[in-house]
Amino acid sequence: MKTQVVVKIALVGNPNTGKTSLFNQLTGLNQKVGNYPGITVDKKQGVCKISDNITAEITDLPGTYSINPTSLDETIVLDTLLNASNPSHPDLIIVVAEVENLKRNLLLFSQIKDLQIPTILVINMADQMGRKGISIDIEQLKKELDSEIILISARKNLGIDLLKKKLIEYKKWSTNPITTIAEKIDAPFFNDIKTKFPTTSVYKSWLLITQQKHCSFLSEEQQLKISSFRTNLEKIKKYQHKETIYRYQKINSILKKTYKVDKNKATDLRSKLDKILTHKVFGYIIFASILMLVFQSVFEWASYPMDLIDSMFAKLSEFAKLNLPSGVFTNLITEGVIPGVGGVLIFLPQIAILFLFISVLEETGYMSRVVFLMDKIMRKFGMSGKSVIPLISGTACAIPAIMASRNISGWKERLITILVTPFTTCSARLPVYAILISLIIPDKRVLGIFNLQGLTLMGLYLLGFTAAIGSAILLHHTLKINQKSLFIIEMPNYKLPSLKNVFYTVIEKSKAFIFGAGKIILALSIILWFLASTGPSSFQNARQQVTSIETNKSLSKTDLEHKIASYKLEHSYIGIMGKTIEPVIKPLGYDWKIGIALISSFAAREVFVGTLATIYNVESDHEETGTIKERMRAEINPITGEKVFNVATGMSLLIFYAFAMQCMGTLAIVKRETKSWKWPILQLVGMGVLAYISAFITFTIFN
């Protein structure tokens, strides 16, 4: 039996080189997403079998233009490649370049090759060379770079098998540096470095000196040695500048011999499409039309699977009640766990469709055009053009969106972006919006084309974005911080979306929603069930109390049991909590049950529906179990005799959730990013007051 060997591979490259596509081709579904130790930045890792006895553990590092960090993402790349104690420190490195921007890509490759770790250059998008009029003399390029080079098309799965064969032979690859920067810059200085760091390559030692502040893994002895070279920081900066110039000179001389572009043979439509998609008028019309298509589809395509999941969980709960022995455990399963989990999974179709569209737009290269288009607007509101990226990312989740603001260099612009991003409608709001819209907005067509429910959802997204812009203007004129930053955006080539990449993205994001929200909701469902199923003495004597009250009324057994269940819920611990806050929320049109859902949804907004599902199932008699929608639609206000979820209350709730900061995770990440509790508290109070006042006005108007 052959001994299995595990090889660690780092996947490195500039943004938009197709690095993720290659990662997906190599690892397939054998991948996981975690966090780098100590920081909340995504770390993608996967496993690939490259031979019978060699398994590769591949780490997909964040996209970077240089090994010299200017952001947290680039610091991760530096730490992984320089820190030998890092769990992901590679045995070999795959640098991904792409045919059209080879010159820029080779700067990063030359830096990494000089670390003298076995490195292979993978030139992606080779299938587009003919269309772009590009030709590359691969054999000559291999000779000039003294490196292994493979031409691939990750999207079309071309060259992947050859790459795997090459990876097996990584110990035979040349690790000679491409450049001799020491001789070109200051030979005595670099000889001194070599003497002080005899066991480390010259270029790695040079990086440790120039990037000392980013190298937290250094020992005290190393720190002292490095400090002796940093006495003249101006000289260090000058040498770094010279290094970059020399590298590009070397790259230019190599590409003159190996890389040709014949524009007469090119058949590129990119410039023509850019003129339309980034047009000052048509660009916005096209973007708005795409948004409308997305929100129409979220309701149109998802309605059938949502109803199916809803009824399935209702039947599952009923089946469990009929077949499990009576007792506390059965009540927990049927009234807590099943309704709680069902309250999450019912929205999986809508969330999957939303991520499907976002993934397709990113894959085609259109999202970069949107960022460029919106940059002109964002600058007027005190934010950098780079702020568009967190705001758009916020439609998925505010937490990674806020972390994405790290690439904004100006503190004021970054702070404003952090504070307003939670207004953008995230996927956690979608379940709340979906259930309330389906209850209060008729499922009918406008102009015979547009679904009214889809238009309402789009309106809520636009409302959130408008609130973000309005808040940004207010903060721009309030915060007295004078700082500016530059905005640079790279326009990738247009591409047909890779079905494989889209599939993996939808699966990954859907899993994150299910397991991320699912853990919280399952735990809260159990807690809520316990609080709703127990209480003080008045709860324990519910049957006696109801029987004495209803003694003169001829109630059927079913009606009596329902009265007892309602009385018990009202006098349970959770009922007492709801009754306590009811006077505060009553002006918004909410009863004490909705109040409980509001409190519980501070953990995560999507918990709102799961909470109501649990409460209504606890209150229902044990003979009937309707779907979540049916239970909410049938809920009657005992005082007015009207439906609880009428238009006024439903619209009030929609507006409340559009503005309220109902996410503890977001508050925690804001504290972490701003290093102060001042800003998350300001968010919580400010957004809460705005949500309360807006919900009150909305209820008053519609009531």
N, C-alpha and C positions, 0 to 999 in steps of 0.2 A: 504494500500500500504506500502511495506517494505521500511525503510529508507536505502539508499545506503551508504555504508561505504567504504572509500578509504584507502587502506593500502599500505604503501611504503615499498618495498622490495629491498634490495641490493643483487646482485648476485656476489659472490666472489669466486676466485679459482686460483690455479696455472695455468700457460700456459699449453695448450694441455690436459686439463682434460675434455673437451667436454662442457665447460661452454656456449659457443655460441650456440651449438646444443640444449642445454636445454632452453636457452633464446628463440630460434626460435620455439621450441615446445610449450612453454607457451604463447608466444605473437603472433606467426604467422605473418601476415602482419600488425598487429596493433603495429607497431614500427616506430620510427623515429631516425634519427641521427642528433645531433647538436654538439655544442662545450661547454665544461665546461666554466663557466664564467671567462673571462679574459685571457683564453689560447686557442690556436688552436689545441686542442686534442679532438678526437672524443668522443662523449658521446652517448651511445646507450640506449634508453629507450623504453619501450613497456607497453601495457596494457593487463591484463589477468583477465577474469571473473572466480573467484574461488568458488563462490556460488551465489545464487539468489540476495543476498544483499551485497556481498563483492566484490569489484573490486581492483585488485592489480596493482600498478604502479611499474614496475620492472626496475631497473637501472643495466645494465650490466657493472660492473666496470672493468678496465683494469686488465689483468692477472698479478699476483704478487706471489712471493715465500714467502714473509714475510710482516708483517705490518710495519716493520722498513724500511723506504724508502731509496733506493739507486738510484732512477731515478724519473723523473717527473711523469710517470705513477703510480708508487707506492705512490707518494705524494698525488695523487688524491684519492687513496683508503683510505689513512690515514685521509685526510680532510673530506671525506664523512662520515666516521664512527665516528670521534671524534667531529666534528663541528656540534652542535645541530642546528645552524642557516642555515646550508647548505640545499638548497631546496630538495636535494636527501637523507638527513639524514634518515636512515631506522627505521621503526617500528620493523622489523625483518630481519634476514640475512639468505640467503641460501649459504652455503659453498659447492662447488662442488669438490669432490675428484674423483680419479679413482682407480680401483681395484689393478692395478699393482704397483702403487707408493704411496700406502696409508701412509707409514711411513713419507715420505716427505710432503705429503698433510696435515697430521695431525698437523704439526708444525704450519701452518697458522691457522688451525681450533682452536687449543688450545689457540692461541693468541686472536682470535676474540671472542671465548666463554668467555674468562676472562674479556671482556668488559662489560659483564652482560646485553647484548642486546639479546632478544630471537633469538636463532640460531639453525638451523637444518643442519645436515650433510647429503649430498646427495652423495652416492657412485655410480659413473657412470660406464658404460661399463660392467655391471653385466652379460651381455650375453656372455662375453669372459672368464668368470671365469673357466668354464669347460675346455676350450681349453688351458688355461694357467696353469691348475692344481691348482687353488686357491680355498680355502674354508674359509668362514668368519662366525664366531658365532655372528650373529647380536645381539641377545638378550643379550649376555654377554658383547659385545662391547657397547651397550646402557647403561648397568649398570656401566661399568668402566668409561665411559665418562660422565655419567649422562646427556645424550643428546638424542634428537630424531634423528633417523637415517633411511634413506630410500635407498633401492637398486633400481637403475633404469638403463635403457638403453635409453638415449636421442635419439639416432639415430634410434632405433626401436620402439620408443614411448611406452616403457614398464615402468610401475611404475609412470607415469605422473599423472594419475587420483588419485592414492593413495597420491601422494605428495600434490595435491591440497586440498584433504580432511584434511591432516595434517596441512596445512597452516591456515585453518580456526580456529584451536585450539591453535594458537601461544601464546596466553596469558597464557595458562596452562603449557607451556614448562618451564623446570628448567633453571634458569639463574645462577646456582652455578658455580663458576670458577673450571676449571679442575685441576689447579695447585695452590700450596701455595708458590709462589716464595719468599714471604717476609720472611718466616721462614727459608728457605733454604739458602738465600743469606745474609741478614742482618736485623734481626727482628726490632731492635731499629730504624734503618734508615727508614724502611717502615712504622713503627708506627708513626714516625714524619710526614711522607707524609700524612698518614691518618688523623692526627690531623689538618694539614694545609689545607687539601682539604676534609672537612667532607661530602660534598654533592656529591662527585665524587668517583667512584670505585677506589680501590687502583691501579689496573693495568692501568686504563685510566690515572690517575695522573702520574704514572711512565712513560707512553708514552709521556705525555705532557712535562715532564722534559727531557727525552732523545731526543725527536724530536722537541725541541723548535723552531729551525730555520725553520721548515716546517709548524709550526702552526701559520699562520698569523692572525687567528681569535681570538687570546687571548687578553684579556683586559690588561690594564697597571697594574692593581692590580695582575692579574694572572702572568704576566711577572715577577713582582718583587718577588712574592712567589717562582716561579720556579728558578729564578736566585740564590736564597739563597741555593738551592740544587746543583747548578752547579759550586760551588767553586773549586771542585776537579774533573776535567774531566776525569782524569786517573781512578779514582774510579768508575765513571759512566760507562766507557767502560768495565772495569773489571766485573762489575755487569751485564752488558748486555751479556757478554760472558758466565758468569755463568748461566744466565737465559736460554740461548739457550741449554747449556749442560744439565741442569736439565729437560727442556722440552723433549729433546730427550730420556733421561733416563726414564722418565715417559711414553712416547709413546712406547718405546721398551718393557717395562714391561707389558703394556696393550696388545700389539700385540702378545707377546709370548703366551698369554692365548686365543686370539681370531682369529688370522690370520695364516693360514697354506698354504704353497706352496709345492706341490708334483711334482717335476720336471719330474718324471717318467711318469706322466699323461699328461704333456704338449706336445702340437703338434705345437710348434711355428716355423714359417719359417722366422722370422725377421732377425736372424743372417745370414742366407743363402742369403737372398735378399740384405742385407747391403754389403756383400762381393762383390756382383756384381755391385750394383748401386754406391758404393763409391770407386770402383776399380780405380787405378791410370791411367789406360788406358781405359778400357771399360766404366767406369763411365762417362768420357767426351764424348765418342762416343754416349752413350745412351742419354745424355743430349742434344747433338747437334741434334740427330735424333728427339727427342721430339720437339725441337724448330722448326725444319723444318716442322714437322707435323702441328704444330700450325699455322705457317705462310702460309702454303699451304691451310689450312682450312679457314683461314681468307678471302682469295680470292675466293676459290672454293665454299664454302657454302653461302657466302654473296652476290654473284654476282646477283642472281635472285631477292631477296628482295630489293637490292639497286636500281636496274633498275626499279622495281615496284614503289618504293617510289619516285624516280626521275621523272618518267613519271606522277605519280599522282599529284605531286606539279605543274608540268608544265600545266597539264589539269586544275587544280584548279585555277591557275593564269589566264589561258585563259577563263575559265568559269566566273570568277569574272569580267574580262574586258568586256565580252559580256553582262552580266546581271546586273551589278551595273551601276548607272548613272554616266556619265562622270564628272570628277572633280578631285580636289586635293586629296580628301580622297580615291577615287578609285585608283588613281595613287600610293598613299602611300601603299595601301593594295597589289596591284598587282605587283608593282615594288620594294617595300621595304620589307614589312613584309613576304609575302609568299615565295619569293626567299631566304630571309635570314634564315627563319625557315627551309625551305627545305634543305638549305646548311648544317644544323646541323643534321637533322633527317635521311638524306641519309646514314650517316655513322653509324647509330645506330646498324645495323646488324653486322658490322665488330667489333665494340667495344663490343657488347654483346658476340660474339664468343670468342674474346680475353679474356674477364673476365671469360667466361665459363671454358676455359682451365686453367687459373690461379687458379680459385677456386677449380677445380678438383685436380690439382697438390698439392694444400695446404691441401685439405681434406684427400688425401691419405697418407700424411706425407712425400711425396717425396721432397717438397721444402726445408725441413730441411736438407735432404741429399745433395741437391744442395749447400746450404750454407756451409756445412761441406766440400764438395768437392772443392769449390772455395776458401776456407780459405787459403789453401796452396799457391795459386797463389797470393791472395791479399796482403799477408804479404810482398811479394817482392817489392810491389809498394808503401810502406809507409802507407798502410791502415790496420786497424784492420780487423780480420775475420768478425767482426760485421758490417763492411762497406758493405758487400755483401747484407745485408738485405735492406738498403736504395737503393742500385743500382738496385736490382731486383724489389723493390717496385716502383722505378722510371718508370717502364714500364707502370704503371697505371697513376701516376701523381707525378711530382717532389715535390709538396708542402708537402703532408704527408710523402713522402720518406725522405725529408730533416728533418722533425720533428722526423722521426724514428731514426735519428743519435744521439738522446739524450741518448741512452743507451751505447754510446761509451765514456768511461771515459777519455781517453787521448785527450787533446785539439787539438794537431796537427793532429792526425788521424781523429778526428771529423771534424775539419776545412777542411781538404783535401776532405773528403767525401761530405761535404756540397757543396764545390766549383765544384766538378766534376759530381755530381749526375744529374744536368740538361742536360748533354750530352746523358744520356740514353733515348731511344726513348719512349716518353710518349703517352698516348692515344690522346692528343691534336694534335700531329704530324700525327697521323694515317689518319685523313681525308685529309690532304695535300698530304701525300704520296699516298693514295689510288686513288685520282682523277688524279694526275700527272702520276702515273704508268699506269693507265688505258688508258691515252691519248698517251703515248710515247712508252710503252713496249707492243709488240705483245702478244696476248693471245694464246700462243702456248706451246707445251710440249718440255721438254728437256729430252733426252734419253727415250722418250715415257711415262715417269712417272711424272716428276716434272713440275709444272706450272711455266713458266718463270717469270710471275708477282709475284708469291709467293716467288721465289728465290730472286728477286730484293728487295722485302720487307724485307726478312731475311738479305740480305746484308746491308741494311740501319740500321737495328737493331744492327748488328755486328759492323758497322762503328761507331755508336754512343757509343757502349761499348768500342771499341778500343780507341776512342777519350778520353773517361773518364779515361782509364788506362794510356794513354800517358800523359794526363794532371796531373794525380796523380804522375807519376814519376818526372815530371818537378817540381811540387810543393814540393815533398818530398826532392829534392835536393836544393830547393830555400828557403823554410821556415826554419828558424833557431829556431826551437822549439824542445827541447829534452823531449819527454814524450812517455810513452808506456802504453798499457792497455792489460788486459787478455781477451781472447776470450773463452766464454763458450756457447756451444750450446746443447740443449736437443734434443735427437732423439725420437720423438713420435712413437708409434706403427703404423704399416701400417694398413690402414682401407679402406674398400670400401667407396667411396664418398657418402655422404648423399644427395640424390636428392633434399630434402627439403632445406638443407643448401646451396647447389649450386644455386638453384632457387632464394632464397632470396638474395644471394650475387650478382647474375647477375642483378636482379631487382633493388637492392639498388644502385649498381655502375652505371647502365644505367640511373637511375633517376638522380643521381648526375651529370652525363655528360649532360643530356638533360636540366635540370633546371639550372645547374651551367653555362654551356656554352651558353644555350639558352637565359638567361637573358642578357648576354653581347652582344650576336649577334643580338638579337631583338632590343636592344637600339642602337647599332651601325648601324644596317640596316636602322633605322628611320633617324638617323643623316646623314648617307651617302646618303640616298635618298634625303633628304633636300638639302645637299650640291651639289648633282648632278642635282637637278631640279631647282636650282636658280643660279643667277650669276649677274655680272655687265652689263653694257649697251650692250656690244657685244653679251651677251647671250640673252638679251631681243629682240634684232633685228636679231635673227638667221635666220628667214624665209626670211627677206629682203636681208641679206648678201648672203645666199646660192642661192637665186633666181637670184641675179645679177651676181654671179660667174658662174652659170650654164645656163645663158640665151641663149647661143648659142648651148646648147646640148639638144637633144630630149630625155628627161627622162620621164619614166612613173611616174604616181602619187606615186606608192609605192616606187620607187627608190628615188624620190625627198624627200618624207617624211623620208626615212632612212638617206639621206644626212643631212637633217635638224636636226634629232635626234643626229647624230654623231657630228655635229657642235656644238649643244647646250651642249653636254656632255663635249666636249673639252674646251669650253669657260665657263663652270660652275665653281663654287668655287672649287669643288674637282678636276676638270680638271686643273685649274691653279696650285693647290698644286702638282698634279702629274707632270705637265710640269716643275715645279721648280726643282724637284729632279731627273728628267729624265736624265740629263747629268751625274749624279753620278752613276746611276744604268744601264745606257746603255751599258757599257763595260761587264756587266754580261748577256746581252741578253734580258733585260727587257724593256718594254715600260712604259709609264706614268700610264697606267691603272694597271699594275702589281705593280708599285711603290705605288699606293694608297692602294692596298691590303697588301703590306708589312708594310706600316705605321699603318694601322688599326689593323693588326694582332699582334702588340705589346701588345694589351690588352689580347689576347689569340690566339695562333697559328691557331686554327681551324677557326678563323674568316676570314682567307685568302679566303677560298672557298665561304663563304657567301657574302663577299665583292665583289668578281668578279661576283657572281650571280646577285647581286643588280645592279652593274655598267652595265653589259651587258643587263639586262632587261630594264634599263632606256634608254639605247642607241637603243634598238630594236624598230621597228615600232610596232604600237598597234594592228596589225592584226595577228601577229604570235608570238608564245612563245614556244621556244624549251626547252628541258631539260637542266640542268646545263652542262652536258657533251657535248651536241650538240652545245651549245652556245660557249663553250671554244674550242671545236674542229674546229668550223667554223670561229673562229676569225682570220682575215687576217691582216698582217702588210701592211698599205697603201703605204709604201715607197718601200719595197722589193717585195710585192705581195705574200710573202710566209706565211705559217701558223705561228701564234705567238707561239703556243705551239708545237714547233718542238722538236726533240731529244736534240739538244744543249741547248735550253732554259729550257726544262723540267728537264734535268739532272742538270743544273746549279741551278735551284730552289730546287731540291731535296737535293743537297749538302748544299745549303744555310740554309735550314730549319733543316738539320741534326746537324748543328753546332751553329746556331744563338740562342741567349737568347731572344726569342720572348714571354716573359711571365712576365707581371708586378707583378702578384701574387707571382711568385717564387722569384723575386727580393725583394719583401716586406718581405717574410718569411725568406730569407737569412739575411736581415737586422735585423729582430727580433731575430734570433737565434745567430747571431754573435755580436749583440748589437753595430753595427757600419755600416756606409754607405760605408766604405772603400772596403769591400769585395764584396757587390753586384755591385758596380761601376766597380771593377776589372773584375767581371764576364761579365757584360754587354759589356764593351769595348773589353776585351780579346776574348770572344766568337764571338763578332761582327766582329772584324778584321779577325779572323780565317775563319769565314763564308764568308766574302767578298772575301778574297784572294783565298779560295778554290773554290768558285763559279766562279770566274774569270778564274782560271786555267781550270776548267771543261768545261766552255763555249768555251774557246779557243781550247781545245783538240777536242771537238765534232763538232765545227762549220766548 
